[in-house]
Amino acid sequence: MKFSAKQLQAVSAREDENYIDGIVREAEADTRFELKDPATLKARLTGALQYARQIHLDEPNLLHSFLYMEACQPGLTSSPAIRKALEETDDPNQRWRDMMNAAVNLAKRKS
């Protein structure tokens, strides 16, 4: 069976939407955070997912952490410090450590 590019894009878009919906549900269930607008959250997560694809953030746990971070702390994934941490290496373990260190440093500055 042969699929057209349009059909494959539709499947990919549905998978992305299902993935983002799952992160929204997970963030809504997390009582540490108060989410006010799921529609806005989905839009932010879609943008974050597009960025993650641009920089080849393919490792599933790292991608999930990145998107969950955006769900719980709006705008965090678009900070220059986070993006620099992710773009400096392709090693998933180093990316995760650098991303978490940058997030902690940003949180310290805010408090």
Disulfide bonds with the S-S distance in Angstrom:
none
